[in-house]
Structure formats: structure tokens, C-alpha cells
Amino acid sequence: MVRINPSILAADFANLERDIARISTADFVHVDVMDNHFVPNLTFGLQMVQRLQEVSARPLDVHLMIDDVDRWAPEYARSGASSVTFHAEATEQPVELARALRALGARAGIALKPGTDPEPYLAHLHEFDQVLVMTVEPGFGGQGFMHSTMPTVTRVREAITAGATDVWLQVDGGIDLHSITVARDAGADTFVAGSAVFRADDPTAQVELLRAAATGHRP
């Protein structure tokens, strides 16, 4: 199953409720939380995510690009986020953190930067609901898709298939109508797109064009 999760990092911050309403056919709303420490950018915090939860008709897919994730990730799960993804590079106890998130009712995701070796985490795939392979260096929207990350996507897909686990494989960064097919062919099934959606004249239609591209069907 293909999932399209538009990133509101590319939306109009002064009109987030309006822009979220313009992606009504999306599977999730992707929310990038950055703290200006783990990555060199500052975006949303817990209070904003709580407010987004109140106004969004779609479930929130929260991507934490922050330090001290062991402390803060459970708070985002408690806020009602459907999915909470933390970076492998920000914790020394990824399995324990994933279990804590699941216990709070959220899907637990683990994210990997482009240069991070996936191998240490593959034996524990059953502990996660999602693996996010970053296809840009995290921190800013609008970057170009890194084809060099596709071997990591393929390796994670092989491990998911071999383990017969129901883990979603997400990619985030530079996803558009062309790169989404490249990532799909590498094994991804869940796609985060920001600029490609919110810079379109009709974001709802663009979501469906991306879905069609990822499934290989015309809308």
C-alpha cells in the first residue's frame, strides 16, 4: 500500500489550518519538529503539534529532528500524534524508546540520516512500525533528492521482506513526480513530499498525482 504524507514544512505557516484542509486526500500530515540543535533549523514544538492535532482531519506523522529525544518523544505520543519518528542518531536506546511510544498508543518510527549505516537496526525491525530513510540531509525543505540513499532503502526493504514484518518504509526529502518512482523502485512505500505538494496550484490534486506515480497508475 502506498501512503502520501505531505510535509507542512513547505506550507504557509500563517495559514496552516487552511493548507492542511487542502490536502484532504493525504494519508497523514507530516510534521517536522526541529530544535536548532540536532539540525540547524527551528520549526515546531510540542504546543504547536498539540494545536495541529486539534485542527487536522488527517492523523499526524511527527518526525522529531531534536536532541533529548528520549525525554520528548513520549510527550508527542501523549499529545495524540498517530506516528512518532525519532532519529537513530539521537538516542542510545532506540528499542526501549520505540516500546515506550507503542505503549502510549503511537506508531513508533526510526529515522536514518543519509550517512547512517542501517545494519545495526535491522535485527530489531519488529520493534518498529516505520523506518524513515532520509533522502536529503535533515534540516531544511526544498533540497534535491539524493540518489545515493537508494541502496539504504533497498537494504531496509530486503530486511523487512526477509523478516516478514509489517514495517512501513518511508522516504523524506526531494520527493516529486520523478523521484517518487525511483524511491518506489528501491522499495519505499510511504512518501513525504513538501514543496511538490504545497507549491502546486491544487495540493489535493498533486497528492493524487504523486499517489498515481508511486503506484504506477494514472489518476
Secondary structure as GFF3:
##gff-version 3
##sequence-region A 1 219
A	DSSP	beta_strand	3	6	.	.	.	ID=ss1
A	DSSP	three_ten_helix	8	10	.	.	.	ID=ss2
A	DSSP	three_ten_helix	13	15	.	.	.	ID=ss3
A	DSSP	alpha_helix	16	21	.	.	.	ID=ss4
A	DSSP	beta_strand	29	34	.	.	.	ID=ss5
A	DSSP	alpha_helix	46	55	.	.	.	ID=ss6
A	DSSP	beta_strand	60	65	.	.	.	ID=ss7
A	DSSP	alpha_helix	69	78	.	.	.	ID=ss8
A	DSSP	beta_strand	83	87	.	.	.	ID=ss9
A	DSSP	three_ten_helix	88	90	.	.	.	ID=ss10
A	DSSP	alpha_helix	94	103	.	.	.	ID=ss11
A	DSSP	beta_strand	107	112	.	.	.	ID=ss12
A	DSSP	alpha_helix	119	122	.	.	.	ID=ss13
A	DSSP	three_ten_helix	125	127	.	.	.	ID=ss14
A	DSSP	beta_strand	130	134	.	.	.	ID=ss15
A	DSSP	three_ten_helix	147	149	.	.	.	ID=ss16
A	DSSP	alpha_helix	150	163	.	.	.	ID=ss17
A	DSSP	beta_strand	168	172	.	.	.	ID=ss18
A	DSSP	alpha_helix	179	186	.	.	.	ID=ss19
A	DSSP	beta_strand	190	193	.	.	.	ID=ss20
A	DSSP	alpha_helix	195	198	.	.	.	ID=ss21
A	DSSP	alpha_helix	203	215	.	.	.	ID=ss22
###
